[in-house]
Amino acid sequence: MFWQRWVKEYLPELQNRREAHGQGPDLQVGDPVLIADSQLPRNTWPRGRIENIYPGADGQIRTVEVRTANGLIKRPTRKLVPLPK
């Protein structure tokens, strides 16, 4: 019951908060994140921790390097859902 509610209500709320501000999330090295994957149900999205941040030409963070259980991957910030610290 708890897990179903968390997946249906809380995860979308995390994404909506980020999108409502019109910019990407305020990410920092060490932050925990979920990696959004349209091919997987939300409750199976992989988790990771930000290792490096790559800003765009405008200074906004556009891409980050995330450490997962399977190694390091680069992802755009719009494909990440920040988790509470």
C-alpha positions in Angstrom: 0.0 0.0 0.0 2.7 2.5 1.0 4.9 1.7 -2.0 2.0 2.1 -4.5 1.0 5.4 -3.0 4.6 6.6 -3.0 5.1 5.7 -6.7 1.7 7.2 -7.8 1.7 10.4 -5.7 5.1 11.3 -4.4 7.4 10.7 -7.4 5.3 12.7 -9.8 5.2 15.5 -7.2 9.0 15.7 -7.1 9.0 16.1 -10.9 6.2 18.7 -10.9 8.1 20.8 -8.3 11.1 20.9 -10.5 9.2 21.7 -13.7 7.1 24.4 -12.0 10.1 26.6 -11.5 10.9 26.7 -15.2 14.5 25.5 -14.7 16.3 22.4 -13.8 16.8 21.3 -10.2 19.4 22.8 -8.0 21.8 19.8 -8.1 25.1 19.4 -6.2 27.8 16.8 -6.1 26.7 14.0 -3.7 22.9 14.5 -4.2 20.9 11.3 -4.5 18.7 11.1 -7.6 16.4 8.7 -9.5 17.2 8.3 -13.1 14.0 8.6 -15.1 13.5 5.9 -17.8 10.4 5.9 -19.9 10.8 2.2 -20.6 10.5 1.3 -16.9 7.8 1.7 -14.3 8.7 4.5 -11.8 9.2 2.1 -8.9 12.0 0.5 -10.8 13.9 3.6 -11.9 17.6 3.2 -10.9 19.0 5.3 -8.1 22.3 7.1 -8.1 24.5 9.8 -6.6 25.8 12.8 -8.6 29.6 12.7 -9.1 30.2 15.6 -11.5 28.3 18.5 -12.8 28.6 19.9 -16.4 27.1 23.4 -16.9 26.0 24.7 -20.3 27.2 27.9 -22.0 24.6 29.9 -20.1 26.0 28.6 -16.7 22.9 26.4 -16.0 23.5 22.8 -15.1 22.6 20.8 -18.2 24.3 17.4 -17.7 25.6 15.4 -14.7 27.6 12.3 -14.2 25.8 9.9 -11.9 27.2 6.9 -10.1 24.9 3.9 -10.1 25.3 0.3 -8.9 26.5 -0.4 -12.5 29.0 2.4 -12.8 29.1 6.0 -14.0 26.7 7.4 -16.6 26.0 10.9 -18.0 22.4 12.1 -18.1 20.7 15.4 -18.8 19.2 17.0 -15.7 15.7 16.7 -17.1 16.0 12.9 -16.9 16.8 13.1 -13.1 14.5 13.3 -10.1 16.2 14.7 -7.1 15.5 12.8 -3.9 15.4 14.4 -0.4 18.8 14.4 1.3 
